[in-house]
Amino acid sequence: MTKQKQPEKKKGTLKRLLRYLAPRRKRLFLVLLATILSTVFMILGPKVMGDTITEVFEGAYARLTGTGTGIDFGKVGQMLLFLGALYVFSSLFTFLQQYLMASVAQNTVYDLRADIFKKLKKLPLKYYDGHSHGDTLSRVTNDIDTIGNTLQQSLTQFISSVVTLVGIIVMMLTISPTLTLIALVSLPLSVFAIRPFLKKSQEYFSKQQNTLGNLNGHIEEMYTGHQVVKAFGQEQQALETFDDVNEDLYEAGRRAQFISGIIMPVMMFIGNLSYVLISIVGGILVTQRVIAIGDIQAFITYTRQFNQPINQVANIANIIQSTIAAADRVFALLDEEEEIPETSSGEIVQADGAVTFEHVAFGYGEELLMKDLNIDVKPGQTVAIVGPTGAGKTTLINLLMRFYEVNSGSIKVDGQDIQSMSRHDLRNHFGMVLQDTWLFNGTIRDNIAYGKNNASETEIIQVAKAAHADQFIRTLPDGYDTILNEDASNISQGQKQLLTIARAILADPPIMILDEATSSVDTRTEVFIQEAMNNIMEGRTSFVIAHRLSTIQGADNILVMDQGNVIEQGTHEELLAQNGFYADLYNSQFAEEQTG
Amino acid sequence: MKLIFKKLSPYKWLIALVFVLLFAQAMSNLLLPTLMGNIVDNGVVAGEIPYIWKIGGVMLGVSILTVAVSVLASLYSAKIAMGHGRDIRRDVFRHVQTFAMKEFDELGTASLITRTTNDITQIQQVMMMMLRLVITAPLMMIGGIIMAVSKDAKLSLVVLGVMPFLVLAIVLIMRKGMPLFKAVQKRLDKMNLVMRENLTGARVIRAFNKENTEAKRLKEANGNLTNVLIKVNKLMAFLMPLMMLLMNLTVVGIIWFGGMRIDGGSMEIGDLMAFIQYVMQIMFALVMASMMFVILPRAAVSANRIKEVLDTDPSITDQVEAHRSTAAATGTLEFDHVDFYYPGAEEPALTDVNFRSNPGEITAIIGGTGSGKSTLVHLIPRFYDVTNGAIRVNGVDIREASQAEVRSKIGLVPQKAFLFTGTVAENIRYGKDDATMEDIQRAAKIAQADDFISKMEHGYDTKLEQGGANLSGGQKQRLAIARALVRRPDLYLFDDSFSALDYKTDAKLRQALKEEVTDASIVIVAQRVSSVMDADRIIVLDHGKVDGIGTHEELLESSAIYQQIVESQHGEEETA
């Protein structure tokens, strides 16, 4: 990106963010009005207070010197009523502003999140495969949180700060230009004094962050490997390493906190310096009758109120920058390329399960991985897909289920091009069991029922039995009501597999896809699963990413894949006779089983 | 939260010191208005400019004192907060190390990690804030009241009169706010959870055409979160203006009553001005302290999560009494009618397991998923304790020896070959701290790992990434085996450790093992018949029960399940 474009882009992001506020512009306008009003009332306060004090003083002084009858309480009372009213209004408007802003800010954030969630539905699988989940998640949480905070607080704070600063300077100037000068000189001074501390503290903070990273890494490793740590009696060593890093962290943290803790007192000190100067000079000015006594009071109040808005305004650049950066990341997600919109085929007819690939080509970008693939699968046939890791076996499934789109050629189910069906309709024909067993945080029953809307209890138990899951479920304390925890770590990998199988069986699709589904289930269980699978595969077309010899041998068609392409296809015997890649693969992977 | 505060006790003197320092800071900050009042009363009113300069000098001194005291306070509060965090972290880590598998299962490894890392960091930050800002407020209040009373006791009644209202307002809002803040945290977690599920499960969701169901879940989570956030922010909208108003009206009251007292001649104008400033100082301190509304609920959640960890007692503890000498029958393993139930389970995971292995013998365990193979292995190093019966290693009941002692006799190769960050050699040496390079190489050779290690660029000094990410599954398994071998234990446990090896390596490894190990018992859990065929005894497990014990040939005769297993695998091999 060129330098010229950068600010333009920033402007664009800001504009876009403001568009999210647009539906609430009336409320927002009220908020701004309330902010300004409350600030103005706030600023007027000290001046009125000062005048009141002057009134009190002069009354008292007059009596002391014998020139008057004392304090005019009628007038003082009036002034105090006015002052009280100012404060009441100021507070009232502050309240209004914050109260209204709550729904403005949070609803805006809601819209942003809702847009992201809507987007998630439309993103192609390519996005999910190509981006780390942590990154996407952090856009929805951290980045949106940043935007939310800016809206909730920083925006109104900024406005009130600017109004306060301008207002206070004006008020100060009307009281005494000399004192104003003293008050203002302290500002650059404090910035100057703080800078070295800031720099040093950043240094220590980054050191603290690094040490924390090391420590967390150690903790993670020791906890995940706790079985091994224990088995080898290495607890002591783990603890020693931990103590060392923990101590380092303490040192780094202590320094960082200390330095950053100094900043406030230093600022306070400079503030106090100007306070002292104002007291002295103000005092002298009063004796010379240049200003009234109440003005000192007003001035001191103003200088006290001065520091906070200064910090806020100084910070605003950072805040805007981080907000725009956050918004950029959020918008980048919203701008991700979406799936090709689709035309729904209308009613869903149960497919017979014939699948054909006609001259299918596929690749990422320009380079084609898969060239001119032709397959013809009749209803009820079993297709085994074999090949080394990374050969593109999953790609084939991705194309079939339209997780990815073909570059050219066509895939047809029952003679109908899958591109002419909606994805929803297409996927109705498929059932899937992946190696990566995804289950969600809910009961076992709900997880199985995921395969079919409104599944009955009987159906659920029936499929659980068919998947040989019923037995282990019943041994769990809560049976079907057992809640799978966040990463479903309360059941074993094999058991998870069984649940995903049950889920797929429940869906009862004409075409089944099994992606190395049985690899983490032991032999005996696999025999049962195979039986169950054979049953549900009957009358169904099935694609199996196969590792087991029996599956491959029994398949009607074997697709041999390498480097993204199908290089051979045929039955087991045919392929062996060809004496090509498959024969090699077979000999290296499976022949050993004979000698074992 | 209580527990967390308890951990502050080693720092009680430092905390007292910080209190004193902060109090001094508050008092000297409050001294400034008093001095200014003197300037007004004795300097300005009397027109004595030298007096003004003199007191101005004193004020400067007080300012310098304030900054010195503050810097010291910052130094010690950093020490306290960081030390406190360090202590909790160490306690938690130490405590987690005593956990048996049961506790890890219950709390979850991932959750334990966040509790030891993020949650404690959170507490640390809050503690810092508390020490720096929050406790200044009450000190400022106390100091302010002291100054006010000493200046003019009667007028300070105004301040004292407002205090209860202020406290009441804070307490009321806090009462209402706390549950809301907790709800925010909960709903935020929920939304993140649903979101994460949507990311990781994208394929499944689409395959099952569940996009709309998921969209509904997301929308619900989003709506719930937004609702409670709006509520919280609306509630908080009351807090600040209310506090400001109360304090400002106090000022108005002070001027009114102060005016009367001045009129009556019992007070001077400078005192009134000082008075007003006390109130303002107190107010600013309160504003700072109100930050605790935001941070305290978060800290409370974290504190609870940490407390949960510390309150969890390890399910297995060593007996206090002195252990007996263990020379009785070196290299033997005995299961004496062992039953085992997982905590809370109705069905037993193992029922009446009974066998004995002598030195040099191989015991193989085979069976289906959930048949209890891994459970059986986990009982031996006391990851869990048996429910009935006894396990004896080297002739000693393992419950009568310490966990560390039992484990020192065992070389375990876990199902998942967990490796640590470090070199290959370091990972193997993990089994025996004082292993020489020859020991390591010897172990690697038996484990059939020497070949591939030597082929790596840096050989035994090759750095492994976390969890051994730069190795294949088979390579990791072989390193884990070498790690157990280097230990030369009395008992080897292979928990399905050959699964990622090809048949040839598997056979070679078992051959080498047999030649090498003559004085120890070997237990092998396996799924392949070929891995167990030549064992001295094979135990066939079925749903936690022993279906048969015997050699390959014997079981082919007696165990239907064994036959079934053999057939399912043998069939393939024959036709292959």
Interface residues (C-beta under 8 A of the other chain):
Chain A: G45 M49 T52 I53 V56 F57 G59 A60 Y61 R63 G70 I71 F73 V76 G77 L80 L83 G84 Y87 V88 S90 S91 L92 T94 F95 Q97 Q98 Y99 M101 A102 S103 A105 Q106 N107 V109 Y110 R113 A114 F117 K118 L120 K121 L125 Y128 H133 T136 L137 V140 T141 G148 Q152 L212 L215 N216 G217 I219 E220 E221 M222 Y223 T224 G225 H226 Q227 V228 V229 K230 A231 F232 G233 Q234 E235 Q237 A238 L239 F242 D243 N246 E247 L249 Y250 G253 R254 R255 Q257 F258 G261 I262 M264 P265 V266 M268 F269 N272 L273 Y275 V276 L277 S279 I280 G283 I284 V286 T287 I293 I296 Q297 I300 T301 R304 M401 F403 R423 H424 R427 N428 F430 G431 M432 L434 D436 W438 F440 N441 Y450 G451 Q471 F472 T475 L476 P477 N485 E486 D487 S489 N490 S492 G494 Q495 L498 R503 A507 V521 D522 T523 R524 T525 E526 V527 R548 L549 S550 Q553 F590 A591 E592 E593 Q594 T595 G596
Chain B: Q25 N29 L32 L35 M36 I39 V40 G43 V44 V45 G47 I49 I52 W53 I55 G56 M59 L60 S63 I64 T66 V67 S70 V71 A73 S74 L75 S77 A78 K79 A81 M82 G83 G85 R86 R89 R90 F93 R94 V96 Q97 F99 M101 F104 D105 G108 T109 A110 S111 L112 I113 T116 T117 T121 Q124 M128 R132 L188 N192 L193 M195 R196 E197 N198 L199 T200 G201 A202 R203 V204 R206 A207 F208 N209 K210 E211 E214 A215 L218 K219 N222 G223 T226 L229 I230 V232 N233 K234 M236 A237 F238 M240 P241 L242 M244 L245 N248 L249 V251 V252 I255 W256 G258 G259 M260 I262 D263 I269 L272 M273 I276 Q277 M280 F284 G344 A345 E346 E347 G367 G368 T369 G370 S371 P381 F383 Q403 A404 R407 S408 I410 L412 P414 F418 F420 T421 Y430 G431 D433 Q466 G467 A480 R483 R487 D502 Y503 K504 D506 A507 Q527 R528 S530 H543 I561 Q564 I565 S568 Q569 G571 E572 E573 E574 T575 A576
